[in-house]
Amino acid sequence: MAERMIVIGGDAAGMAAAAQARRSRGRDDLEIVAFERGHFTSYSACGIPYWISGLVPDRDQLIARDPATHREKFDIDVRLRHEVVAIDLDRREVTAVDLAGGGEVREPFDILMHATGAVPTTPDWARTDVAGVFGVQTLDDGSALRSWLDADPPPQRAVVVGGGYIGVEMAEALVLRGLSVTLVERAEQPMSTVDPDMARLVTDAMRGLGVDIRAGVQVTGLSEHDGRVDAVQTDAGSIPTDVVVLGLGVRPNTALAEAAGLPIGTTGGLRVDRQMRVAGVPGVWAGGDCVETLHRVSGMPVHVPLGTHANKQGRVAGINIGGGYATFAGVIGTAVTKVCDLEVGRTGLRERDALAAGFEFVSVIAKSTNRAGYYPGARPMTVKLIAERPSGRLLGAQIVGWSEAAKRIDTLAVALWNRMTVDDMTALDLGYAPPYSPAWDPVLVAARKAVDALAR
C-alpha cells in the first residue's frame, strides 16, 4: 500500500522535497499532496523587486514550476488556496481550509513536510485596514503592490520602512518606476547586514540614486484620507506618501508547528537535524525559512531565510524521504544585493557577530578596483576581511563596489567554508586579465593586508 506524503507550503523547500521524493519513489509507492495558501507555486520571491521595477516585464517569468507542471511531471496533487490550520500528530492528519471555495478537509499522512516559510515582521501601527500599505513577502503580495502602482493616476510618492535587503531593493525599484522615495530606518543607517563602515558606502549610493534616507527615525503610525494612506508618522515628523512598503524583516512561520507540539529552537525556527528531520518526531521533516540551521563559523543556531538554502534543504529532505541519504551542512550567511549599479556582498561573521561568538580578531579594509586601473570602466571596490587572531582563519568578509564586485564574495565564501587562513588565501590562483581584475585581485590585496595586521 502506498505511503502518503503531505507537504505544507508550495514554494522552494516544500516542492523541492516533493519532486525529489518522487524521483526516488514511484507513483504507486508514494502519494503526494501539497497544500499552498497562495495562488502560486515554486516562484522566486527574490525576483519580486525586479518585477515591480519593470526590469522583469512579466510576473510569470518568476514562476519556475506552476501547479500543472507539478501534477504532470511529478504526479503531485497541488491544492492552491488551501491553508493548513492544524496538524494532529497522534492521528497523523492535517486540517486544511479551502480559502476560495469554503469548507475544510482532513487529510491523513505517513510523511509530513513542513515548509511554511517566514512571515513578515509587522509592527502594531502597520496592522491596519488602510489601503496602500504593502509587505513584499509572497508573489501574491507583489501582485497587490504592482496593481496599486499601475493604478490611474499612479502614486507619486513612496515610503519604504526598513533598510534591509528588501527595503533597499524596493527603494531602488520604486525610484526606477519614477516615484519620489523616502526610506525610513530606525538604526543609524540602512544595511545592518554589513558593518557600519561598509554600510556607509551603500547609504551614499542610495542618496546618489535620489532616495531620501531618514536614519535613526522610528515610525509611530500612519494617517489616511478616504481610507487610503496619505502620510507616515515618525518621531521626527510626518512624511507624506501615496504608498508604504514594509521591509522590516521576517521571522519563521512556526505558529502551526508550535501548536502541534513540534520543537522550536532558540531563533524561533523549527529544530531539525542535518537530514532535515524535525527533532524527535518520526516521519516529520521541515525546510526553508521556517527552520533554524547551524552557522558553520560561529557554531550557533541561526535563522537565515534565503531561497538558496530552502531549495537545498528541500532537496536533502526529499532524498531522505525517498530512501537515500543526504545532509545539509549548515550556512555561512553569504548574500548579495545591489543598489543601482553598486554591488554589495557579505559572507560569514560581521564584527559584532565575531564579538558575540567570543572570537579575538583583526579586521582590515582594502581599497582597489574591479579591473586594471588603466582599463576602461575601472571602478572602485572596497573589501573588508575579518580574521581570527592569532590563527589567521577567515571569519567573515564584505565587499562593496561596482561591476564584478558582488560575485567575488563567492571566492571568499569558499575560503570561509573550507576554514582557510588569510595567509592561505594570498596564494590563491585567481583568474587575471585587465578587463576583469588588476594583477593583484582585490581579494588577494585584502588577504595580504590582513596578514600584515595579524603580524602587528
C-alpha positions in Angstrom: 0.0 0.0 0.0 1.4 3.4 -1.0 2.6 5.8 1.7 1.1 9.3 1.8 3.2 12.5 1.9 1.6 15.8 2.8 3.5 19.0 2.0 2.6 22.2 3.8 3.8 25.1 1.6 4.1 25.1 -2.1 7.3 27.1 -2.7 11.0 26.3 -2.7 11.6 23.8 0.1 8.2 22.1 0.0 8.1 21.5 -3.7 11.8 20.6 -3.9 11.2 17.9 -1.3 8.2 16.6 -3.1 9.8 16.5 -6.5 13.0 14.8 -5.2 11.0 12.2 -3.2 9.0 11.5 -6.4 12.2 10.9 -8.4 13.2 8.2 -5.9 9.8 6.6 -5.3 7.3 5.6 -7.9 3.7 6.8 -8.2 2.4 3.6 -6.9 4.7 3.7 -3.9 4.2 7.3 -2.7 1.1 9.6 -3.0 2.0 13.3 -2.6 -0.5 16.1 -1.7 0.8 19.7 -1.4 -1.2 22.5 0.2 -0.4 26.1 -0.7 -2.5 29.0 0.7 -1.5 31.4 -2.1 -2.1 31.4 -5.9 1.4 30.3 -7.0 3.9 27.5 -6.5 7.7 27.4 -6.9 8.4 31.1 -7.6 11.2 33.4 -7.0 10.3 35.8 -4.1 13.7 37.4 -4.5 12.8 38.5 -8.0 9.7 40.5 -6.9 11.5 43.9 -6.6 12.8 43.5 -10.2 9.3 42.7 -11.5 7.9 45.7 -9.5 10.6 48.0 -11.1 9.8 46.7 -14.6 13.2 45.2 -15.2 11.4 41.8 -15.4 8.3 42.5 -17.6 6.2 39.5 -16.8 5.2 38.2 -13.4 5.1 34.6 -14.7 8.8 34.8 -15.5 9.3 34.4 -11.7 7.5 31.1 -11.6 9.8 28.1 -12.0 7.1 25.4 -11.9 3.3 26.0 -11.9 0.8 23.6 -10.4 0.1 22.0 -13.8 3.8 21.1 -14.2 4.0 19.6 -10.7 0.9 17.5 -11.5 2.0 16.3 -14.9 5.7 15.8 -14.3 5.7 14.6 -10.7 2.1 13.5 -10.1 1.8 15.9 -7.1 -1.7 16.8 -6.1 -1.3 20.5 -5.7 -4.1 22.3 -3.9 -3.9 26.1 -4.2 -5.7 28.5 -1.9 -5.7 25.8 0.8 -4.3 26.8 4.2 -3.4 24.1 6.7 -4.7 25.2 10.1 -3.9 22.2 12.3 -1.6 19.2 12.5 -2.7 16.2 14.6 0.5 14.1 15.2 -1.5 11.5 17.1 -4.0 10.9 14.4 -1.4 11.6 11.7 -3.6 14.1 9.8 -3.8 17.7 8.8 -6.8 20.0 8.6 -6.9 22.5 5.7 -9.3 25.3 5.0 -10.3 26.0 1.4 -9.8 29.8 1.2 -11.5 30.1 -2.2 -14.5 27.6 -2.0 -15.0 27.5 1.7 -15.2 24.4 3.9 -12.3 22.3 5.3 -10.7 19.0 4.6 -8.8 16.5 6.7 -6.1 14.5 5.1 -4.0 11.7 6.6 -0.3 11.4 6.2 2.5 9.0 6.8 5.1 11.6 5.9 4.8 15.3 6.6 7.0 18.0 5.0 6.6 21.3 6.9 7.7 24.2 4.6 5.6 27.2 5.8 8.3 29.7 5.1 8.5 33.0 7.0 6.1 35.8 7.9 7.0 39.5 7.8 7.7 41.5 10.9 4.6 43.7 11.2 4.5 46.3 14.0 1.2 47.3 15.6 1.0 50.5 13.6 1.1 48.5 10.3 -1.8 46.2 11.3 -4.4 48.3 9.6 -7.2 48.3 7.0 -5.8 51.5 5.5 -5.3 50.9 1.7 -1.8 51.4 0.2 0.3 49.6 2.8 2.2 46.5 1.5 4.5 43.8 2.5 6.6 42.0 -0.1 6.9 38.5 1.2 5.0 36.5 -1.4 4.1 36.7 -5.1 0.6 37.5 -4.0 2.0 40.5 -2.1 3.9 41.6 -5.1 0.8 41.3 -7.3 -1.2 43.5 -4.9 1.6 46.2 -4.8 2.0 46.1 -8.6 -1.7 46.7 -9.1 -1.6 49.7 -6.8 1.4 51.1 -8.6 -0.3 50.6 -12.0 -3.4 52.5 -11.0 -4.5 55.6 -12.9 -3.4 58.1 -11.8 -0.3 56.3 -10.4 1.1 57.1 -7.0 3.9 59.7 -7.0 5.4 59.3 -3.5 6.5 56.2 -1.6 7.9 55.5 1.9 9.8 52.3 2.4 10.1 51.3 6.1 13.2 49.3 6.9 16.6 49.3 5.3 17.5 45.6 5.0 17.8 43.8 1.7 14.1 44.0 0.8 13.9 47.7 1.8 16.9 48.7 -0.2 15.9 46.7 -3.3 12.3 48.0 -3.1 13.6 51.6 -2.8 15.5 51.2 -6.0 12.6 49.5 -7.7 10.3 52.4 -6.8 12.8 55.0 -8.0 13.1 53.2 -11.3 9.3 53.5 -11.6 9.6 57.2 -11.2 8.4 57.6 -7.7 9.9 60.0 -5.1 11.1 57.6 -2.4 11.9 58.1 1.3 13.5 55.2 3.2 12.9 55.2 7.0 15.3 53.2 9.1 15.4 53.3 12.9 19.1 52.3 13.0 21.8 54.9 12.2 22.0 53.7 8.6 20.5 51.1 6.3 22.1 47.7 5.5 22.8 46.4 9.0 23.7 43.2 7.3 27.2 44.6 6.8 29.4 46.6 9.3 28.7 50.3 9.6 31.9 51.3 7.7 30.7 49.4 4.7 27.0 50.3 5.1 28.0 54.0 4.7 29.1 53.3 1.1 25.7 51.8 0.4 23.9 54.8 2.1 25.9 57.2 -0.1 25.0 55.3 -3.2 21.3 55.3 -2.3 21.3 59.0 -1.8 23.0 59.4 -5.1 20.1 57.5 -6.6 17.8 60.1 -5.2 16.4 58.2 -2.2 15.7 60.4 0.8 17.1 58.4 3.7 15.8 59.1 7.2 18.1 57.2 9.5 17.7 57.0 13.3 14.0 57.6 12.9 11.2 55.5 14.4 7.8 55.1 12.6 4.9 55.6 15.1 1.8 55.4 12.9 0.0 56.1 9.7 -2.5 58.8 8.6 -5.1 58.3 5.9 -7.6 60.1 3.8 -10.8 58.4 2.5 -9.4 55.0 3.6 -6.0 55.5 1.7 -2.7 56.1 3.3 -1.5 59.7 2.9 1.4 60.0 5.4 3.7 58.1 7.6 4.1 59.5 11.2 7.5 59.3 12.8 9.2 60.6 15.9 10.8 63.1 13.7 7.7 64.4 11.9 5.2 63.4 9.2 6.2 62.1 5.7 3.5 62.5 3.0 3.1 59.4 0.8 0.8 57.6 -1.6 2.1 54.1 -0.8 4.0 52.4 2.0 6.2 49.3 1.6 7.3 47.4 4.6 10.8 45.9 4.7 11.2 45.2 8.4 12.5 41.6 8.1 10.9 38.3 8.7 10.6 35.6 11.3 10.0 31.8 11.0 6.3 30.9 10.3 6.0 28.3 13.1 2.7 29.1 14.8 1.2 25.9 13.2 4.1 23.8 14.2 4.2 25.2 17.7 0.5 24.5 18.2 1.1 20.9 17.1 3.9 20.5 19.7 6.8 20.4 17.2 10.1 21.6 18.7 11.1 25.3 18.3 14.7 26.4 18.6 16.3 29.5 20.1 15.9 31.5 16.9 12.2 30.8 16.7 12.7 28.3 13.8 11.9 24.6 13.8 14.7 22.4 15.2 15.8 19.9 12.6 18.8 17.5 12.3 21.3 17.5 9.4 18.9 15.3 7.3 16.1 17.9 7.8 14.1 15.6 10.1 12.2 17.5 12.8 14.0 16.7 16.0 12.4 13.8 17.9 9.2 13.5 15.7 9.3 10.4 13.4 8.1 10.9 9.8 8.1 14.8 10.0 10.5 16.8 8.0 11.0 20.6 7.5 13.0 23.0 5.5 13.2 26.6 4.2 12.5 29.8 6.0 10.6 28.1 8.9 13.7 26.2 10.2 16.9 27.2 12.0 20.2 25.9 11.0 23.8 25.8 12.1 26.2 28.6 11.3 29.5 26.9 10.4 31.7 29.7 11.6 30.1 30.7 15.0 28.8 27.2 15.7 25.5 28.8 16.8 21.9 28.2 15.5 20.8 30.9 13.1 17.7 31.8 11.0 18.9 32.8 7.5 15.9 33.0 5.2 17.2 32.6 1.6 15.8 30.7 -1.4 19.2 29.1 -1.9 19.0 27.3 1.5 15.4 26.5 1.0 16.0 24.7 -2.2 19.0 22.7 -0.9 17.1 21.8 2.3 14.1 20.6 0.4 16.3 18.5 -1.8 18.0 17.0 1.2 14.7 16.2 2.8 13.4 14.7 -0.4 16.4 12.4 -0.9 16.0 11.1 2.6 12.2 10.7 2.3 12.9 8.8 -0.9 15.1 6.3 0.9 18.5 7.8 0.1 20.9 9.7 2.4 21.8 13.3 2.3 22.7 16.0 4.8 22.5 19.8 4.9 25.9 21.1 6.2 24.8 24.5 7.5 25.3 28.0 6.3 27.8 30.8 6.5 25.5 33.7 5.7 26.6 34.5 2.1 24.3 37.1 0.5 24.5 39.7 -2.3 22.4 42.6 -3.4 22.7 45.8 -5.4 21.7 49.5 -5.3 21.5 50.7 -8.9 25.0 49.7 -10.2 26.6 49.4 -6.8 27.0 45.8 -5.7 27.1 44.5 -2.1 28.3 41.1 -0.9 28.8 39.6 2.5 29.7 36.2 4.0 30.5 34.8 7.5 30.5 37.0 10.6 30.3 40.8 10.9 32.4 42.4 13.7 29.5 42.3 16.1 28.9 38.7 15.3 32.5 37.8 15.9 32.5 39.6 19.3 29.3 37.9 20.3 30.8 34.5 19.4 33.8 35.2 21.6 36.4 35.5 18.8 39.5 37.6 19.0 40.1 39.1 15.6 41.5 41.7 13.3 39.6 43.5 10.6 41.0 45.3 7.6 39.6 47.3 4.7 41.4 47.2 1.3 40.5 49.6 -1.5 41.2 48.5 -5.1 39.5 48.5 -8.5 37.3 45.9 -10.3 39.6 45.9 -13.3 43.1 47.0 -14.1 43.3 50.7 -13.4 44.2 51.6 -17.0 41.3 49.6 -18.5 38.2 51.5 -19.5 35.4 51.2 -16.9 37.7 50.6 -13.9 35.7 51.5 -10.8 36.4 51.4 -7.0 36.0 48.3 -4.9 36.2 48.0 -1.1 36.9 44.7 0.5 36.7 44.1 4.3 38.1 40.9 5.9 37.7 39.7 9.5 40.3 37.2 10.6 40.7 35.2 13.8 43.7 36.1 16.0 46.2 34.5 16.2 45.3 31.7 13.8 44.5 33.9 10.8 41.4 31.9 9.9 39.0 33.9 7.9 35.8 34.7 9.9 33.9 37.0 7.6 34.1 39.2 4.5 32.2 42.1 2.9 32.5 43.7 -0.5 31.0 47.0 -1.8 31.9 48.0 -5.3 30.8 48.3 -8.9 30.6 45.6 -11.6 32.4 42.3 -10.9 32.2 43.1 -7.1 29.4 41.1 -5.7 30.3 37.7 -7.1 33.8 38.0 -5.7 32.2 37.2 -2.4 31.9 33.6 -3.7 35.7 33.3 -3.6 35.7 34.4 0.0 32.7 32.1 0.8 34.6 29.1 -0.5 37.7 30.1 1.5 35.5 30.5 4.6 33.6 27.3 4.1 36.9 25.4 4.0 38.4 27.2 7.0 41.2 28.8 5.1 43.5 31.3 6.7 44.2 34.7 5.2 47.8 33.6 4.7 46.5 30.6 2.6 44.4 33.0 0.6 47.3 35.1 -0.5 48.4 32.2 -2.7 45.1 31.6 -4.4 45.4 31.2 -8.1 42.7 33.5 -9.2 41.9 34.5 -12.8 43.5 37.6 -14.2 43.0 39.7 -17.3 42.8 43.5 -17.4 39.1 43.6 -18.2 38.3 41.6 -15.1 40.9 42.3 -12.4 44.1 44.1 -11.5 47.2 41.9 -11.5 46.6 41.7 -7.7 42.9 40.8 -7.4 41.1 42.8 -4.6 40.6 39.6 -2.7 44.3 39.0 -2.6 45.1 42.6 -1.7 42.7 42.3 1.3 44.2 39.0 2.3 47.7 40.4 2.3 46.6 43.4 4.4 45.0 41.0 6.9 48.3 39.0 7.2 50.1 42.2 7.9 47.6 43.2 10.5 47.9 39.8 12.3 51.7 40.2 12.3 51.4 43.6 14.0 
